Amino acid sequence: AQSVAQPEDQVNVAEGNPLTVKCTYSVSGNPYLFWYVQYPNRGLQFLLKYITGDNLVKGSYGFEAEFNKSQTSFHLKKPSALVSDSALYFCAVRDNNFNKFYFGSGTKLNVKP
Amino acid sequence: DGGITQSPKYLFRKEGQNVTLSCEQNLNHDAMYWYRQDPGQGLRLIYYSQIVNDFQKGDIAEGYSVSREKKESFPLTVTSAQKNPTAFYLCASSTPPGRGNTGELFFGEGSRLTVL
């Protein structure tokens, strides 16, 4: 069965410091992996995806993610956090057999000035 | 601009009333989805539709109904049978990866339903 785990409910980081939001997945076949961000009372916005190719994927707003097949992980990273990055982040995997998506439980990122 | 439009953004309902949430997309996507989000929780799939006139139950379909009469539209009805309907509802659409598409989900801005 497909599944996604985000082991941290919350991540706290100081502005200017690097940030990492963790995600591990379980999927049969080649994984299609995604990161989304959600601000309060808004829909989810697409950040980046891994389909194939380079393990380091670059996305919107300076975010990047590293695909690690052996560890079945897809951690979200940013070299220097901004206060405006504070939001809820979701990792997702696509099951292409059934055209469904599986989401992690979300990680709240708090960036302090 | 292409996108997904959900309405209304805020809705109040008395117990025992059915309400319908609208979702329209102009992205020409075949697949559409409804998710429910509760405070501090992730997204739970209510219903999804891969093609017009067809839809499947998700993980929490009880107390909800949908229709897919047009490709662009996928309305969700929250019935009086739904015991705890107060939540944030998100509609999304997608197209399979390939032919220039990368297969991500596109989301609307959500509808917040409050039962009084």
gemmi code that builds the backbone of each chain (N, CA, C; Angstrom):
import gemmi

chains = {
    "A": [
        ("ALA", (0.848, -1.194, 0.000), (0.000, 0.000, 0.000), (0.885, 1.245, 0.000)),
        ("GLN", (0.361, 2.280, -0.626), (1.115, 3.529, -0.667), (0.907, 4.301, 0.626)),
        ("SER", (1.941, 4.955, 1.099), (1.803, 5.776, 2.293), (2.917, 6.796, 2.356)),
        ("VAL", (2.662, 7.835, 3.132), (3.633, 8.898, 3.336), (3.672, 9.213, 4.824)),
        ("ALA", (4.867, 9.421, 5.348), (5.001, 9.763, 6.759), (5.800, 11.045, 6.905)),
        ("GLN", (5.295, 11.949, 7.707), (6.026, 13.148, 8.093), (6.193, 13.051, 9.608)),
        ("PRO", (7.386, 12.698, 10.057), (7.556, 12.333, 11.464), (7.483, 13.498, 12.438)),
        ("GLU", (7.595, 14.710, 11.941), (7.596, 15.887, 12.820), (6.305, 16.680, 12.640)),
        ("ASP", (5.579, 16.881, 13.750), (4.390, 17.725, 13.672), (4.775, 19.186, 13.468)),
        ("GLN", (5.945, 19.555, 14.042), (6.351, 20.955, 14.018), (7.873, 21.037, 13.906)),
        ("VAL", (8.329, 22.016, 13.158), (9.759, 22.300, 13.048), (9.956, 23.787, 13.342)),
        ("ASN", (10.880, 24.073, 14.237), (11.192, 25.461, 14.590), (12.596, 25.786, 14.113)),
        ("VAL", (12.743, 26.937, 13.491), (14.051, 27.337, 12.982), (14.154, 28.865, 13.037)),
        ("ALA", (15.356, 29.345, 13.237), (15.579, 30.787, 13.257), (15.751, 31.306, 11.839)),
        ("GLU", (15.283, 32.511, 11.613), (15.429, 33.125, 10.300), (16.897, 33.166, 9.890)),
        ("GLY", (17.155, 32.814, 8.644), (18.524, 32.801, 8.145), (19.206, 31.451, 8.268)),
        ("ASN", (18.687, 30.587, 9.100), (19.252, 29.241, 9.251), (18.669, 28.290, 8.219)),
        ("PRO", (19.383, 27.223, 7.918), (18.819, 26.232, 6.992), (17.675, 25.468, 7.648)),
        ("LEU", (16.747, 25.006, 6.827), (15.630, 24.232, 7.346), (15.494, 22.914, 6.590)),
        ("THR", (15.000, 21.909, 7.302), (14.681, 20.615, 6.704), (13.351, 20.150, 7.245)),
        ("VAL", (12.470, 19.732, 6.369), (11.203, 19.114, 6.741), (11.226, 17.700, 6.166)),
        ("LYS", (11.039, 16.714, 7.042), (11.281, 15.335, 6.652), (10.034, 14.641, 6.095)),
        ("CYS", (10.302, 13.722, 5.163), (9.228, 12.930, 4.561), (9.793, 11.580, 4.153)),
        ("THR", (9.122, 10.518, 4.526), (9.453, 9.191, 4.024), (8.214, 8.607, 3.371)),
        ("TYR", (8.429, 7.680, 2.448), (7.305, 7.165, 1.674), (7.410, 5.660, 1.504)),
        ("SER", (6.289, 5.073, 1.172), (6.228, 3.665, 0.814), (5.343, 3.562, -0.414)),
        ("VAL", (5.904, 3.063, -1.503), (5.148, 3.011, -2.752), (5.646, 1.851, -3.592)),
        ("SER", (4.736, 1.241, -4.303), (5.137, 0.193, -5.242), (5.395, 0.848, -6.591)),
        ("GLY", (6.459, 0.448, -7.228), (6.799, 1.049, -8.508), (7.590, 2.334, -8.318)),
        ("ASN", (7.748, 3.070, -9.403), (8.495, 4.319, -9.345), (7.670, 5.392, -8.650)),
        ("PRO", (8.270, 6.098, -7.705), (7.492, 7.090, -6.959), (7.370, 8.411, -7.699)),
        ("TYR", (6.189, 9.002, -7.626), (5.958, 10.373, -8.045), (5.714, 11.147, -6.747)),
        ("LEU", (6.636, 12.008, -6.369), (6.624, 12.652, -5.061), (6.434, 14.152, -5.199)),
        ("PHE", (5.725, 14.731, -4.242), (5.377, 16.145, -4.307), (5.484, 16.784, -2.922)),
        ("TRP", (5.767, 18.079, -2.926), (5.657, 18.905, -1.729), (4.694, 20.053, -2.010)),
        ("TYR", (3.836, 20.317, -0.998), (2.890, 21.413, -1.064), (3.018, 22.262, 0.197)),
        ("VAL", (2.638, 23.529, 0.080), (2.612, 24.436, 1.220), (1.201, 24.993, 1.366)),
        ("GLN", (0.790, 25.164, 2.631), (-0.541, 25.718, 2.890), (-0.440, 26.839, 3.914)),
        ("TYR", (-0.952, 27.998, 3.550), (-1.075, 29.112, 4.474), (-2.475, 29.081, 5.077)),
        ("PRO", (-2.669, 29.720, 6.242), (-3.955, 29.632, 6.937), (-5.141, 29.986, 6.049)),
        ("ASN", (-6.151, 29.123, 6.099), (-7.407, 29.321, 5.367), (-7.216, 29.442, 3.855)),
        ("ARG", (-6.204, 28.801, 3.339), (-5.939, 28.796, 1.903), (-5.836, 27.368, 1.403)),
        ("GLY", (-5.891, 27.202, 0.088), (-5.649, 25.896, -0.498), (-4.169, 25.560, -0.484)),
        ("LEU", (-3.862, 24.355, -0.930), (-2.461, 23.934, -0.987), (-1.830, 24.451, -2.270)),
        ("GLN", (-0.593, 24.920, -2.131), (0.166, 25.393, -3.297), (1.295, 24.420, -3.587)),
        ("PHE", (1.465, 24.096, -4.838), (2.508, 23.189, -5.277), (3.876, 23.846, -5.137)),
        ("LEU", (4.832, 23.116, -4.544), (6.196, 23.619, -4.388), (7.157, 22.970, -5.373)),
        ("LEU", (7.157, 21.634, -5.388), (8.098, 20.927, -6.253), (7.695, 19.468, -6.361)),
        ("LYS", (8.332, 18.791, -7.297), (8.020, 17.386, -7.539), (9.265, 16.620, -7.930)),
        ("TYR", (9.234, 15.320, -7.678), (10.224, 14.394, -8.221), (9.483, 13.354, -9.049)),
        ("ILE", (9.870, 13.272, -10.315), (9.311, 12.243, -11.190), (10.418, 11.277, -11.590)),
        ("THR", (11.492, 11.832, -12.078), (12.649, 11.042, -12.489), (13.811, 11.997, -12.657)),
        ("GLY", (15.007, 11.457, -12.807), (16.141, 12.331, -13.076), (16.972, 12.623, -11.846)),
        ("ASP", (17.473, 13.851, -11.756), (18.364, 14.245, -10.662), (17.677, 14.089, -9.319)),
        ("ASN", (18.461, 13.620, -8.360), (17.891, 13.396, -7.026), (17.608, 14.694, -6.297)),
        ("LEU", (18.285, 15.770, -6.640), (18.040, 17.069, -6.032), (17.102, 17.860, -6.942)),
        ("VAL", (15.943, 18.169, -6.410), (14.909, 18.854, -7.182), (14.761, 20.273, -6.651)),
        ("LYS", (14.750, 21.224, -7.536), (14.569, 22.620, -7.127), (13.143, 23.058, -7.433)),
        ("GLY", (12.578, 23.868, -6.519), (11.202, 24.290, -6.697), (11.026, 25.773, -6.457)),
        ("SER", (9.798, 26.126, -6.066), (9.439, 27.521, -5.879), (10.014, 28.083, -4.585)),
        ("TYR", (10.175, 29.408, -4.539), (10.542, 30.157, -3.332), (11.863, 29.692, -2.719)),
        ("GLY", (12.755, 29.152, -3.521), (14.061, 28.743, -3.027), (14.099, 27.387, -2.354)),
        ("PHE", (12.994, 26.678, -2.361), (12.952, 25.343, -1.766), (13.546, 24.299, -2.711)),
        ("GLU", (14.080, 23.260, -2.124), (14.567, 22.118, -2.863), (14.284, 20.856, -2.063)),
        ("ALA", (14.354, 19.729, -2.722), (14.114, 18.463, -2.026), (15.066, 17.424, -2.585)),
        ("GLU", (15.479, 16.527, -1.697), (16.418, 15.487, -2.083), (15.741, 14.132, -2.048)),
        ("PHE", (15.701, 13.478, -3.184), (15.139, 12.138, -3.291), (16.219, 11.122, -2.965)),
        ("ASN", (15.923, 10.226, -2.018), (16.869, 9.196, -1.633), (16.152, 7.850, -1.724)),
        ("LYS", (16.466, 7.102, -2.760), (15.739, 5.856, -3.009), (16.020, 4.811, -1.941)),
        ("SER", (17.271, 4.718, -1.508), (17.627, 3.679, -0.544), (16.979, 3.925, 0.814)),
        ("GLN", (16.800, 5.182, 1.166), (16.171, 5.517, 2.443), (14.684, 5.833, 2.273)),
        ("THR", (14.178, 5.730, 1.081), (12.784, 6.069, 0.741), (12.375, 7.393, 1.384)),
        ("SER", (13.220, 8.403, 1.153), (12.940, 9.713, 1.746), (12.899, 10.785, 0.676)),
        ("PHE", (12.238, 11.870, 1.013), (12.109, 13.005, 0.101), (12.012, 14.250, 0.972)),
        ("HIS", (13.117, 14.614, 1.608), (13.126, 15.719, 2.557), (13.149, 17.063, 1.850)),
        ("LEU", (12.386, 17.991, 2.386), (12.314, 19.353, 1.858), (13.369, 20.203, 2.563)),
        ("LYS", (14.064, 21.042, 1.800), (15.144, 21.842, 2.370), (15.124, 23.257, 1.807)),
        ("LYS", (15.737, 24.140, 2.614), (15.959, 25.503, 2.135), (17.201, 26.021, 2.849)),
        ("PRO", (18.152, 26.602, 2.132), (19.409, 27.013, 2.742), (19.267, 28.114, 3.796)),
        ("SER", (18.314, 29.015, 3.596), (18.176, 30.143, 4.508), (16.684, 30.449, 4.684)),
        ("ALA", (16.170, 30.189, 5.873), (14.724, 30.327, 6.111), (14.315, 31.792, 6.258)),
        ("LEU", (13.092, 32.063, 5.816), (12.480, 33.375, 5.987), (11.273, 33.257, 6.914)),
        ("VAL", (10.966, 34.349, 7.617), (9.778, 34.337, 8.477), (8.533, 34.007, 7.651)),
        ("SER", (8.520, 34.470, 6.422), (7.360, 34.239, 5.544), (7.235, 32.779, 5.098)),
        ("ASP", (8.224, 31.953, 5.383), (8.130, 30.519, 5.079), (7.272, 29.783, 6.112)),
        ("SER", (6.939, 30.446, 7.195), (6.120, 29.821, 8.236), (4.769, 29.424, 7.650)),
        ("ALA", (4.482, 28.134, 7.694), (3.266, 27.596, 7.073), (3.196, 26.110, 7.386)),
        ("LEU", (2.198, 25.468, 6.808), (2.015, 24.030, 6.946), (2.480, 23.364, 5.651)),
        ("TYR", (3.326, 22.353, 5.776), (3.912, 21.701, 4.609), (3.463, 20.251, 4.539)),
        ("PHE", (3.064, 19.848, 3.331), (2.595, 18.491, 3.102), (3.441, 17.803, 2.036)),
        ("CYS", (3.804, 16.574, 2.332), (4.445, 15.690, 1.369), (3.375, 14.762, 0.799)),
        ("ALA", (3.482, 14.414, -0.483), (2.469, 13.553, -1.099), (3.119, 12.626, -2.110)),
        ("VAL", (2.498, 11.472, -2.310), (2.935, 10.522, -3.331), (1.732, 10.186, -4.197)),
        ("ARG", (1.991, 10.024, -5.471), (0.922, 9.693, -6.420), (0.957, 8.214, -6.730)),
        ("ASP", (-0.222, 7.585, -6.626), (-0.385, 6.196, -7.052), (-0.914, 6.231, -8.480)),
        ("ASN", (-0.046, 5.980, -9.429), (-0.456, 6.126, -10.823), (-1.400, 5.023, -11.293)),
        ("ASN", (-1.438, 3.918, -10.548), (-2.352, 2.845, -10.939), (-3.807, 3.246, -10.742)),
        ("PHE", (-4.059, 4.034, -9.712), (-5.431, 4.393, -9.375), (-5.667, 5.898, -9.418)),
        ("ASN", (-4.676, 6.644, -9.891), (-4.833, 8.086, -10.023), (-5.224, 8.725, -8.700)),
        ("LYS", (-4.618, 8.239, -7.612), (-4.890, 8.783, -6.291), (-3.610, 9.336, -5.691)),
        ("PHE", (-3.786, 10.211, -4.726), (-2.662, 10.814, -4.028), (-2.756, 10.477, -2.547)),
        ("TYR", (-1.627, 10.256, -1.933), (-1.557, 9.997, -0.502), (-0.722, 11.100, 0.129)),
        ("PHE", (-1.276, 11.694, 1.192), (-0.628, 12.823, 1.845), (-0.094, 12.431, 3.217)),
        ("GLY", (1.012, 13.056, 3.596), (1.454, 12.976, 4.970), (0.547, 13.826, 5.851)),
        ("SER", (0.779, 13.760, 7.143), (-0.082, 14.454, 8.108), (0.234, 15.943, 8.214)),
        ("GLY", (1.296, 16.369, 7.558), (1.644, 17.780, 7.575), (2.640, 18.125, 8.670)),
        ("THR", (3.498, 19.102, 8.375), (4.479, 19.618, 9.341), (4.347, 21.126, 9.384)),
        ("LYS", (4.134, 21.634, 10.585), (4.046, 23.077, 10.740), (5.446, 23.648, 10.914)),
        ("LEU", (5.824, 24.527, 10.023), (7.131, 25.175, 10.077), (6.980, 26.547, 10.712)),
        ("ASN", (7.743, 26.774, 11.772), (7.770, 28.077, 12.442), (9.153, 28.679, 12.266)),
        ("VAL", (9.227, 29.814, 11.619), (10.493, 30.511, 11.441), (10.454, 31.766, 12.309)),
        ("LYS", (11.345, 31.828, 13.296), (11.366, 32.946, 14.238), (12.376, 33.998, 13.794)),
        ("PRO", (11.998, 35.283, 13.956), (12.930, 36.353, 13.551), (14.188, 36.374, 14.420)),
    ],
    "B": [
        ("ASP", (-7.277, 33.327, -16.248), (-6.247, 32.381, -15.841), (-6.855, 31.030, -15.527)),
        ("GLY", (-6.108, 29.964, -15.789), (-6.608, 28.643, -15.480), (-6.514, 28.365, -14.000)),
        ("GLY", (-7.512, 27.620, -13.502), (-7.468, 27.303, -12.093), (-8.718, 26.605, -11.629)),
        ("ILE", (-8.835, 26.493, -10.323), (-9.976, 25.839, -9.693), (-10.681, 26.855, -8.811)),
        ("THR", (-11.987, 26.950, -8.963), (-12.785, 27.892, -8.193), (-13.732, 27.145, -7.280)),
        ("GLN", (-13.609, 27.421, -5.997), (-14.518, 26.838, -5.022), (-15.426, 27.940, -4.462)),
        ("SER", (-16.684, 27.595, -4.265), (-17.600, 28.551, -3.626), (-18.659, 27.794, -2.846)),
        ("PRO", (-19.179, 28.417, -1.771), (-18.688, 29.662, -1.186), (-17.421, 29.436, -0.379)),
        ("LYS", (-16.743, 30.498, -0.005), (-15.544, 30.357, 0.813), (-15.912, 30.051, 2.261)),
        ("TYR", (-16.994, 30.661, 2.722), (-17.489, 30.400, 4.072), (-18.982, 30.064, 3.984)),
        ("LEU", (-19.386, 29.071, 4.773), (-20.779, 28.638, 4.746), (-21.192, 28.199, 6.140)),
        ("PHE", (-22.364, 28.660, 6.550), (-22.899, 28.268, 7.840), (-24.167, 27.469, 7.608)),
        ("ARG", (-24.323, 26.430, 8.385), (-25.469, 25.542, 8.171), (-26.054, 25.155, 9.516)),
        ("LYS", (-27.358, 25.029, 9.522), (-28.009, 24.510, 10.715), (-28.003, 22.992, 10.662)),
        ("GLU", (-28.022, 22.386, 11.804), (-28.067, 20.928, 11.845), (-29.299, 20.432, 11.097)),
        ("GLY", (-29.124, 19.344, 10.353), (-30.234, 18.757, 9.623), (-30.395, 19.257, 8.207)),
        ("GLN", (-29.589, 20.239, 7.813), (-29.676, 20.782, 6.459), (-28.590, 20.180, 5.581)),
        ("ASN", (-28.954, 19.946, 4.325), (-27.941, 19.581, 3.338), (-27.344, 20.862, 2.756)),
        ("VAL", (-26.071, 20.828, 2.412), (-25.438, 21.950, 1.727), (-24.593, 21.411, 0.580)),
        ("THR", (-24.486, 22.214, -0.463), (-23.680, 21.827, -1.621), (-22.549, 22.818, -1.825)),
        ("LEU", (-21.335, 22.275, -1.934), (-20.146, 23.072, -2.194), (-19.805, 22.944, -3.672)),
        ("SER", (-19.518, 24.077, -4.286), (-19.249, 24.099, -5.713), (-17.753, 24.005, -5.988)),
        ("CYS", (-17.391, 23.305, -7.055), (-16.009, 23.235, -7.511), (-16.008, 23.224, -9.030)),
        ("GLU", (-15.353, 24.218, -9.620), (-15.268, 24.341, -11.073), (-13.806, 24.493, -11.476)),
        ("GLN", (-13.405, 23.790, -12.542), (-12.025, 23.920, -13.027), (-12.020, 24.178, -14.533)),
        ("ASN", (-11.073, 25.000, -14.966), (-10.922, 25.266, -16.402), (-9.547, 24.839, -16.885)),
        ("LEU", (-9.017, 23.811, -16.232), (-7.689, 23.286, -16.571), (-7.765, 22.113, -17.539)),
        ("ASN", (-8.975, 21.722, -17.903), (-9.199, 20.580, -18.785), (-8.677, 19.267, -18.182)),
        ("HIS", (-8.734, 19.182, -16.869), (-8.284, 17.973, -16.182), (-9.389, 16.931, -16.152)),
        ("ASP", (-9.002, 15.681, -16.311), (-9.983, 14.605, -16.249), (-10.368, 14.272, -14.809)),
        ("ALA", (-9.396, 14.267, -13.910), (-9.630, 13.805, -12.543), (-9.900, 14.969, -11.596)),
        ("MET", (-10.863, 14.769, -10.705), (-11.171, 15.764, -9.683), (-11.361, 15.061, -8.355)),
        ("TYR", (-11.079, 15.797, -7.274), (-11.027, 15.209, -5.933), (-11.671, 16.159, -4.927)),
        ("TRP", (-12.209, 15.570, -3.862), (-12.639, 16.342, -2.697), (-11.917, 15.800, -1.466)),
        ("TYR", (-11.323, 16.730, -0.703), (-10.652, 16.391, 0.540), (-11.289, 17.160, 1.685)),
        ("ARG", (-11.198, 16.558, 2.848), (-11.613, 17.229, 4.078), (-10.378, 17.442, 4.934)),
        ("GLN", (-10.298, 18.640, 5.536), (-9.176, 18.947, 6.428), (-9.732, 19.453, 7.749)),
        ("ASP", (-9.319, 18.822, 8.837), (-9.704, 19.246, 10.168), (-8.497, 19.874, 10.851)),
        ("PRO", (-8.734, 20.746, 11.843), (-7.603, 21.460, 12.474), (-6.513, 20.515, 12.939)),
        ("GLY", (-5.293, 20.841, 12.564), (-4.156, 20.048, 13.000), (-4.053, 18.693, 12.351)),
        ("GLN", (-4.856, 18.455, 11.329), (-4.818, 17.152, 10.679), (-4.480, 17.304, 9.202)),
        ("GLY", (-4.155, 16.207, 8.617), (-3.855, 16.190, 7.195), (-5.115, 16.168, 6.359)),
        ("LEU", (-4.977, 15.761, 5.118), (-6.097, 15.723, 4.173), (-6.661, 14.308, 4.094)),
        ("ARG", (-7.971, 14.224, 4.142), (-8.635, 12.935, 3.989), (-9.525, 12.972, 2.756)),
        ("LEU", (-9.409, 11.937, 1.936), (-10.106, 11.884, 0.657), (-11.565, 11.490, 0.865)),
        ("ILE", (-12.476, 12.309, 0.325), (-13.906, 12.030, 0.447), (-14.396, 11.265, -0.776)),
        ("TYR", (-14.246, 11.852, -1.943), (-14.638, 11.251, -3.220), (-13.641, 11.713, -4.276)),
        ("TYR", (-13.524, 10.904, -5.326), (-12.777, 11.352, -6.477), (-13.427, 10.828, -7.745)),
        ("SER", (-13.134, 11.519, -8.832), (-13.720, 11.180, -10.126), (-12.622, 11.234, -11.168)),
        ("GLN", (-12.507, 10.172, -11.937), (-11.457, 10.128, -12.953), (-11.979, 10.501, -14.327)),
        ("ILE", (-13.300, 10.521, -14.466), (-13.880, 10.824, -15.761), (-15.328, 11.241, -15.553)),
        ("VAL", (-15.873, 11.946, -16.523), (-17.269, 12.377, -16.427), (-18.196, 11.184, -16.227)),
        ("ASN", (-19.214, 11.399, -15.387), (-20.240, 10.390, -15.087), (-19.707, 9.180, -14.323)),
        ("ASP", (-18.557, 9.334, -13.696), (-18.018, 8.247, -12.880), (-17.304, 8.839, -11.676)),
        ("PHE", (-17.465, 8.226, -10.513), (-16.757, 8.666, -9.320), (-16.633, 7.496, -8.353)),
        ("GLN", (-15.655, 7.611, -7.448), (-15.386, 6.551, -6.486), (-15.338, 7.133, -5.081)),
        ("LYS", (-15.715, 6.302, -4.116), (-15.622, 6.711, -2.717), (-14.162, 6.758, -2.297)),
        ("GLY", (-13.871, 7.731, -1.454), (-12.567, 7.801, -0.821), (-12.628, 7.163, 0.553)),
        ("ASP", (-11.815, 7.675, 1.459), (-11.701, 7.064, 2.783), (-12.822, 7.442, 3.732)),
        ("ILE", (-13.481, 8.585, 3.491), (-14.505, 9.064, 4.437), (-15.751, 9.531, 3.692)),
        ("ALA", (-16.305, 8.700, 2.822), (-17.423, 9.098, 1.958), (-18.779, 9.145, 2.676)),
        ("GLU", (-18.896, 8.520, 3.821), (-20.201, 8.445, 4.491), (-20.720, 9.834, 4.848)),
        ("GLY", (-21.970, 10.109, 4.446), (-22.576, 11.404, 4.733), (-22.332, 12.449, 3.658)),
        ("TYR", (-21.654, 12.046, 2.587), (-21.368, 12.950, 1.477), (-21.892, 12.341, 0.173)),
        ("SER", (-22.165, 13.209, -0.816), (-22.489, 12.733, -2.152), (-21.906, 13.698, -3.169)),
        ("VAL", (-21.644, 13.177, -4.373), (-21.073, 13.991, -5.447), (-21.762, 13.648, -6.761)),
        ("SER", (-21.501, 14.477, -7.751), (-21.921, 14.192, -9.119), (-20.834, 14.698, -10.050)),
        ("ARG", (-20.776, 14.135, -11.236), (-19.794, 14.599, -12.224), (-20.471, 14.562, -13.597)),
        ("GLU", (-21.352, 15.504, -13.805), (-22.105, 15.575, -15.058), (-21.332, 16.296, -16.147)),
        ("LYS", (-20.399, 17.150, -15.752), (-19.568, 17.877, -16.709), (-18.108, 17.746, -16.292)),
        ("LYS", (-17.224, 17.810, -17.251), (-15.804, 17.674, -16.962), (-15.340, 18.776, -16.019)),
        ("GLU", (-15.924, 19.963, -16.159), (-15.436, 21.108, -15.420), (-15.935, 21.166, -13.979)),
        ("SER", (-16.958, 20.405, -13.641), (-17.656, 20.607, -12.383), (-17.738, 19.339, -11.547)),
        ("PHE", (-17.537, 19.490, -10.234), (-17.568, 18.331, -9.325), (-18.125, 18.799, -7.984)),
        ("PRO", (-19.424, 19.052, -7.891), (-19.989, 19.549, -6.635), (-20.078, 18.474, -5.555)),
        ("LEU", (-19.915, 18.916, -4.331), (-19.976, 18.038, -3.162), (-21.178, 18.441, -2.303)),
        ("THR", (-22.029, 17.476, -1.980), (-23.139, 17.726, -1.069), (-22.840, 17.102, 0.282)),
        ("VAL", (-22.905, 17.929, 1.311), (-22.746, 17.456, 2.680), (-24.155, 17.235, 3.215)),
        ("THR", (-24.502, 16.002, 3.460), (-25.869, 15.695, 3.861), (-26.034, 15.739, 5.374)),
        ("SER", (-27.267, 15.692, 5.791), (-27.558, 15.705, 7.230), (-27.065, 14.426, 7.905)),
        ("ALA", (-26.725, 13.428, 7.118), (-26.210, 12.181, 7.687), (-24.754, 12.293, 8.127)),
        ("GLN", (-24.093, 13.351, 7.713), (-22.697, 13.555, 8.118), (-22.708, 14.081, 9.550)),
        ("LYS", (-22.167, 13.309, 10.457), (-22.327, 13.614, 11.889), (-21.490, 14.785, 12.371)),
        ("ASN", (-20.389, 15.028, 11.754), (-19.515, 16.113, 12.193), (-19.006, 16.880, 10.981)),
        ("PRO", (-19.854, 17.668, 10.334), (-19.486, 18.267, 9.054), (-18.615, 19.517, 9.134)),
        ("THR", (-18.469, 20.103, 10.309), (-17.672, 21.324, 10.409), (-16.224, 21.013, 10.053)),
        ("ALA", (-15.732, 21.637, 8.992), (-14.385, 21.349, 8.504), (-14.057, 22.297, 7.356)),
        ("PHE", (-12.837, 22.189, 6.885), (-12.353, 22.914, 5.708), (-12.327, 21.920, 4.555)),
        ("TYR", (-13.000, 22.260, 3.462), (-13.129, 21.336, 2.338), (-12.320, 21.853, 1.150)),
        ("LEU", (-11.512, 20.967, 0.590), (-10.637, 21.328, -0.511), (-10.959, 20.500, -1.746)),
        ("CYS", (-11.089, 21.179, -2.866), (-11.294, 20.524, -4.151), (-9.983, 20.592, -4.926)),
        ("ALA", (-9.701, 19.575, -5.709), (-8.464, 19.538, -6.480), (-8.706, 18.841, -7.804)),
        ("SER", (-7.797, 19.058, -8.739), (-7.882, 18.358, -10.012), (-6.483, 17.975, -10.472)),
        ("SER", (-6.438, 17.044, -11.402), (-5.153, 16.548, -11.870), (-5.333, 15.894, -13.224)),
        ("THR", (-4.220, 15.721, -13.894), (-4.202, 14.950, -15.123), (-3.028, 13.982, -15.031)),
        ("PRO", (-3.125, 12.824, -15.632), (-2.040, 11.852, -15.486), (-0.730, 12.394, -16.034)),
        ("PRO", (0.403, 11.998, -15.466), (1.694, 12.445, -15.994), (1.921, 11.918, -17.401)),
        ("GLY", (2.636, 12.703, -18.183), (2.921, 12.332, -19.559), (2.414, 13.400, -20.501)),
        ("ARG", (2.928, 13.385, -21.700), (2.547, 14.360, -22.740), (2.676, 15.779, -22.223)),
        ("GLY", (3.785, 16.035, -21.539), (4.049, 17.379, -21.048), (3.433, 17.676, -19.696)),
        ("ASN", (2.609, 16.777, -19.171), (2.019, 16.989, -17.853), (2.857, 16.270, -16.806)),
        ("THR", (2.988, 16.883, -15.639), (3.793, 16.265, -14.590), (2.940, 15.665, -13.493)),
        ("GLY", (1.647, 15.769, -13.612), (0.765, 14.969, -12.784), (0.510, 15.469, -11.377)),
        ("GLU", (0.839, 16.732, -11.084), (0.559, 17.197, -9.727), (-0.899, 17.580, -9.564)),
        ("LEU", (-1.298, 17.691, -8.305), (-2.633, 18.148, -7.962), (-2.670, 19.674, -7.937)),
        ("PHE", (-3.758, 20.220, -8.456), (-4.007, 21.647, -8.357), (-5.197, 21.838, -7.422)),
        ("PHE", (-5.062, 22.752, -6.468), (-6.086, 22.927, -5.449), (-6.843, 24.238, -5.614)),
        ("GLY", (-8.119, 24.209, -5.193), (-8.865, 25.431, -5.010), (-8.516, 26.064, -3.677)),
        ("GLU", (-9.165, 27.195, -3.366), (-8.850, 27.928, -2.154), (-9.612, 27.432, -0.933)),
        ("GLY", (-10.497, 26.477, -1.135), (-11.167, 25.856, -0.003), (-12.491, 26.512, 0.361)),
        ("SER", (-13.318, 25.719, 1.027), (-14.591, 26.193, 1.568), (-14.678, 25.771, 3.026)),
        ("ARG", (-14.934, 26.743, 3.881), (-15.028, 26.423, 5.324), (-16.490, 26.323, 5.705)),
        ("LEU", (-16.882, 25.143, 6.140), (-18.264, 24.885, 6.543), (-18.345, 24.834, 8.057)),
        ("THR", (-19.275, 25.582, 8.601), (-19.511, 25.582, 10.046), (-20.964, 25.223, 10.306)),
        ("VAL", (-21.163, 24.226, 11.133), (-22.524, 23.836, 11.512), (-22.862, 24.469, 12.846)),
        ("LEU", (-23.966, 25.204, 12.851), (-24.353, 25.946, 14.057), (-25.217, 25.086, 14.967)),
    ],
}
model = gemmi.Model(1)
for chain_id, residues in chains.items():
    chain = gemmi.Chain(chain_id)
    for i, (resn, *xyz) in enumerate(residues, 1):
        res = gemmi.Residue()
        res.name, res.seqid = resn, gemmi.SeqId(i, " ")
        for name, pos in zip(("N", "CA", "C"), xyz):
            atom = gemmi.Atom()
            atom.name, atom.element = name, gemmi.Element(name[0])
            atom.pos, atom.b_iso = gemmi.Position(*pos), 0.0
            res.add_atom(atom)
        chain.add_residue(res)
    model.add_chain(chain)
structure = gemmi.Structure()
structure.add_model(model)
structure.setup_entities()
